[in-house]
Amino acid sequence: MAHDDIKPWRKDAGFRAVRPWRIAAEGKSPYEDPSSVAEEAMVTLRLEPIGDFTVLCTPTDLPPLAAGYAYTEGLVSREGGWTDFAVDQTGPWSWLVRAEMVRPLGASGGRDRIITRARGDRNLEGLLSRERLKETLRISAAQLCGISETMRSSQEVFQATGGVHAAAVFDASGKVLSFAEDVGRHNALDKALGKCLLEGSFPTCCGAMMSGRLSYDLTAKAVHAGLEVLAGVSAPTMLAVEVAEHLNMTLCGFVREGRMTVYAAPRRITEMKGAE
């Protein structure tokens, strides 16, 4: 397909219409069935003065993605801030986000680094040496299940495509502060956290709900962001559980349909008061 045949992406859509062929059952003729497919693009985050980081993601909510990525990767503090953002489409499948960072924490030398998945914290020992999270948040299982349902009903791109993840940041009252979708779980979390940072709505105690598996990478990002609760509709990995236990992060999986499983630090869940 020539580049001229590719229609420009809408920055607010996250998906595009296609006309695939469906083969429903043996003996039935294939047929065209209009549907939608999630967008995916190479997005370069130019975080000045640190460097360039390129991620594969859905090209929506790009300033929050840059802010959230810089924060969860330990490149800038919550109070560090940014002077400005500029977003440009540089090709049929590529975007550039320029962000001028104030008081960056990260070292230079990130130029042209392509991130095929979130880095999280590659230094496991360094992550485990961090201070244990305080217990300032209390939330009920019913509230977490309600947040999961709210997130599910907000997943417009997923409902159209079936091909993206979602993340929601919530406070101690169970209110959803921000929501984002992306083809990558890590990008969705960065976007949701970035929205809070840019809107100035990041509370001192909060948590995040995820639509997919709770991996070590996500746990590391959540620790960097100071999240006290990380929950999801799917299962965690064992390393995520062990890191959460070590750093006193409440980790909850299978949060759906009115039930959930608490894997680490259960005391923040009101129904688990007194649990070890």
C-alpha positions as CSV (number, residue, x, y, z in Angstrom):
1,M,0.0,0.0,0.0
2,A,1.4,3.4,-1.0
3,H,1.8,6.1,1.7
4,D,-0.7,8.2,-0.3
5,D,-3.4,5.6,0.3
6,I,-3.1,5.9,4.1
7,K,-5.5,8.3,5.6
8,P,-4.3,10.6,8.4
9,W,-5.1,9.4,11.9
10,R,-7.5,11.3,14.1
11,K,-5.6,12.1,17.3
12,D,-8.8,11.6,19.4
13,A,-10.0,8.3,17.9
14,G,-7.5,5.5,18.7
15,F,-8.9,3.2,16.0
16,R,-9.7,3.1,12.3
17,A,-12.4,1.5,10.2
18,V,-11.4,-1.6,8.1
19,R,-13.3,-4.1,6.0
20,P,-11.9,-7.6,6.8
21,W,-13.2,-10.9,5.6
22,R,-14.9,-13.2,8.1
23,I,-15.1,-17.0,7.8
24,A,-17.9,-17.9,10.2
25,A,-18.3,-21.7,9.8
26,E,-17.5,-24.6,7.5
27,G,-19.7,-24.5,4.4
28,K,-20.5,-20.8,4.6
29,S,-19.1,-18.3,2.2
30,P,-16.6,-15.7,3.5
31,Y,-18.1,-12.2,3.8
32,E,-16.9,-8.7,4.3
33,D,-17.7,-7.3,7.8
34,P,-16.9,-3.7,8.5
35,S,-15.1,-3.3,11.9
36,S,-12.4,-1.3,13.6
37,V,-8.8,-1.9,14.5
38,A,-6.7,-0.2,17.2
39,E,-4.1,2.2,16.0
40,E,-0.5,1.7,16.7
41,A,2.4,4.1,15.9
42,M,6.0,4.8,16.7
43,V,5.9,7.8,19.0
44,T,9.2,9.5,19.9
45,L,9.1,11.3,23.3
46,R,11.7,14.1,23.1
47,L,12.3,14.8,26.8
48,E,14.7,17.7,26.9
49,P,17.4,17.9,28.2
50,I,17.5,14.1,28.7
51,G,17.0,12.6,25.3
52,D,14.7,10.7,22.9
53,F,12.6,7.6,23.8
54,T,10.6,5.9,21.1
55,V,7.6,3.8,22.1
56,L,5.0,1.8,20.2
57,C,1.6,3.0,21.3
58,T,-1.8,4.3,20.4
59,P,-1.3,7.9,19.2
60,T,-3.8,9.5,21.6
61,D,-3.2,11.5,24.8
62,L,0.4,12.0,23.8
63,P,1.4,14.9,26.2
64,P,0.1,12.8,29.2
65,L,2.0,9.8,27.9
66,A,5.2,11.8,27.8
67,A,4.6,13.2,31.3
68,G,3.6,9.8,32.8
69,Y,6.5,8.0,31.1
70,A,9.1,10.5,32.5
71,Y,7.6,10.3,36.0
72,T,7.2,6.5,36.2
73,E,10.7,6.0,34.8
74,G,12.2,8.2,37.5
75,L,13.3,10.9,35.0
76,V,11.4,13.8,36.7
77,S,9.8,14.3,40.1
78,R,6.1,14.8,40.6
79,E,6.8,18.5,41.3
80,G,9.4,18.8,38.5
81,G,7.0,19.9,35.9
82,W,7.2,20.8,32.2
83,T,7.3,24.1,30.5
84,D,5.5,23.1,27.3
85,F,4.5,20.3,25.0
86,A,4.4,20.2,21.2
87,V,3.0,17.3,19.1
88,D,3.6,16.7,15.4
89,Q,2.8,13.9,13.1
90,T,6.1,13.1,11.3
91,G,5.0,10.3,9.0
92,P,2.1,8.0,8.2
93,W,3.0,5.9,11.3
94,S,5.1,8.2,13.4
95,W,4.7,11.1,15.9
96,L,7.0,13.4,17.8
97,V,6.2,14.8,21.2
98,R,8.6,17.5,22.4
99,A,8.5,18.2,26.2
100,E,10.8,20.6,28.0
101,M,11.4,19.2,31.4
102,V,12.1,21.3,34.5
103,R,14.6,20.0,37.1
104,P,14.9,16.5,35.5
105,L,16.2,13.7,37.7
106,G,17.4,11.3,35.0
107,A,20.8,11.3,33.5
108,S,21.5,12.3,29.9
109,G,22.3,9.7,27.3
110,G,18.8,8.5,26.3
111,R,19.1,9.6,22.7
112,D,17.4,7.4,20.2
113,R,16.4,4.7,22.7
114,I,13.7,2.5,21.3
115,I,11.4,1.1,24.0
116,T,9.5,-1.9,22.8
117,R,7.9,-2.3,26.2
118,A,8.1,-0.3,29.4
119,R,11.6,-0.4,31.1
120,G,10.1,-0.4,34.6
121,D,13.2,-0.7,36.8
122,R,15.8,-3.0,35.4
123,N,17.7,-2.8,38.6
124,L,15.6,-5.1,40.8
125,E,17.9,-4.6,43.8
126,G,17.6,-0.9,43.5
127,L,13.8,-1.1,43.4
128,L,13.7,-3.4,46.4
129,S,15.9,-1.0,48.4
130,R,13.3,1.8,48.2
131,E,11.3,2.8,51.2
132,R,8.2,0.7,51.9
133,L,5.0,2.5,51.0
134,K,3.0,4.1,53.8
135,E,-0.5,3.0,54.5
136,T,-2.6,6.1,54.1
137,L,-5.2,4.7,51.8
138,R,-8.2,2.5,52.8
139,I,-10.6,1.2,50.3
140,S,-13.3,-1.5,50.2
141,A,-13.5,-4.5,47.9
142,A,-16.9,-3.1,46.7
143,Q,-15.3,0.2,45.8
144,L,-12.5,-1.6,43.8
145,C,-15.1,-3.7,42.0
146,G,-17.0,-0.5,41.2
147,I,-13.9,1.1,39.8
148,S,-13.3,-2.0,37.6
149,E,-16.8,-1.7,36.3
150,T,-16.4,2.0,35.7
151,M,-13.2,1.4,33.8
152,R,-14.8,-1.4,31.7
153,S,-17.7,0.8,30.7
154,S,-15.4,3.6,29.7
155,Q,-13.3,1.5,27.3
156,E,-14.7,2.8,24.0
157,V,-11.6,1.9,21.9
158,F,-11.6,-1.7,23.4
159,Q,-15.4,-2.0,22.7
160,A,-14.7,-0.9,19.1
161,T,-11.6,-3.0,18.5
162,G,-11.0,-5.6,21.3
163,G,-7.3,-4.7,21.0
164,V,-6.3,-2.2,23.6
165,H,-5.6,-2.1,27.4
166,A,-6.9,0.4,29.9
167,A,-5.8,2.1,33.2
168,A,-7.7,4.2,35.7
169,V,-6.2,6.2,38.6
170,F,-8.4,6.5,41.6
171,D,-8.3,8.2,45.0
172,A,-9.2,6.9,48.5
173,S,-12.9,7.7,48.0
174,G,-13.0,5.4,45.0
175,K,-13.4,8.3,42.6
176,V,-11.7,7.7,39.2
177,L,-9.4,10.7,38.6
178,S,-8.2,9.8,35.1
179,F,-8.6,7.1,32.5
180,A,-6.6,6.1,29.4
181,E,-6.5,3.4,26.7
182,D,-3.5,2.1,24.7
183,V,-2.3,-0.9,22.8
184,G,0.3,-1.3,25.6
185,R,-0.6,-1.8,29.3
186,H,2.4,0.3,30.4
187,N,1.5,3.1,28.1
188,A,-2.1,3.1,29.4
189,L,-0.8,3.5,32.9
190,D,1.7,6.2,31.9
191,K,-1.1,8.1,30.1
192,A,-3.5,7.9,33.1
193,L,-0.8,9.0,35.5
194,G,0.3,11.8,33.1
195,K,-3.2,13.2,33.0
196,C,-3.2,13.5,36.8
197,L,0.2,15.2,36.7
198,L,-0.8,17.7,34.0
199,E,-4.1,18.5,35.6
200,G,-2.7,18.9,39.1
201,S,-5.1,16.3,40.5
202,F,-2.5,13.8,41.8
203,P,-3.4,13.0,45.4
204,T,-1.0,11.9,48.1
205,C,-2.6,8.5,48.3
206,C,-4.1,6.7,45.3
207,G,-4.2,3.6,43.3
208,A,-4.6,2.3,39.8
209,M,-6.8,-0.3,38.1
210,M,-5.6,-2.1,35.1
211,S,-7.4,-4.1,32.4
212,G,-4.7,-6.8,31.9
213,R,-2.0,-8.9,33.6
214,L,-0.2,-7.3,36.6
215,S,3.5,-7.7,35.7
216,Y,6.7,-6.7,37.4
217,D,7.1,-3.8,34.9
218,L,3.7,-2.3,36.0
219,T,4.5,-2.9,39.7
220,A,7.8,-1.0,39.3
221,K,6.1,1.9,37.6
222,A,3.4,2.0,40.3
223,V,6.1,2.0,43.0
224,H,7.9,5.0,41.3
225,A,4.5,6.8,41.2
226,G,3.9,6.1,44.8
227,L,0.7,4.2,44.2
228,E,-0.4,2.3,47.3
229,V,-2.8,0.0,45.5
230,L,-2.4,-1.7,42.1
231,A,-5.4,-3.8,41.0
232,G,-6.4,-5.5,37.8
233,V,-9.1,-7.7,36.2
234,S,-6.5,-10.3,35.4
235,A,-3.7,-12.2,37.2
236,P,-0.4,-11.0,38.6
237,T,3.0,-12.6,38.0
238,M,4.9,-14.0,41.0
239,L,7.6,-11.4,40.7
240,A,5.0,-8.7,40.9
241,V,3.5,-10.3,44.0
242,E,6.9,-10.6,45.7
243,V,7.9,-7.0,44.9
244,A,4.5,-5.8,46.2
245,E,4.9,-7.7,49.4
246,H,8.4,-6.4,49.9
247,L,7.4,-2.7,49.4
248,N,4.0,-2.9,51.1
249,M,1.9,-2.3,48.0
250,T,-1.6,-3.8,48.0
251,L,-1.9,-6.0,44.9
252,C,-5.3,-7.2,43.8
253,G,-6.1,-9.5,40.8
254,F,-9.3,-10.8,39.2
255,V,-11.2,-7.7,40.3
256,R,-14.4,-8.2,38.4
257,E,-18.0,-9.3,38.8
258,G,-18.1,-8.5,42.5
259,R,-15.1,-10.5,43.6
260,M,-11.3,-10.1,43.8
261,T,-8.1,-11.8,45.0
262,V,-5.7,-9.9,47.3
263,Y,-2.1,-11.1,46.8
264,A,-0.1,-8.6,48.9
265,A,-0.5,-6.0,51.7
266,P,-4.2,-6.8,52.4
267,R,-4.6,-4.3,55.3
268,R,-5.6,-1.4,53.0
269,I,-8.7,-3.4,52.0
270,T,-11.4,-2.5,54.7
271,E,-12.8,-6.1,54.7
272,M,-9.3,-7.4,55.5
273,K,-8.6,-5.2,58.6
274,G,-6.2,-7.0,60.9
275,A,-5.0,-9.4,58.2
276,E,-1.2,-10.0,58.0
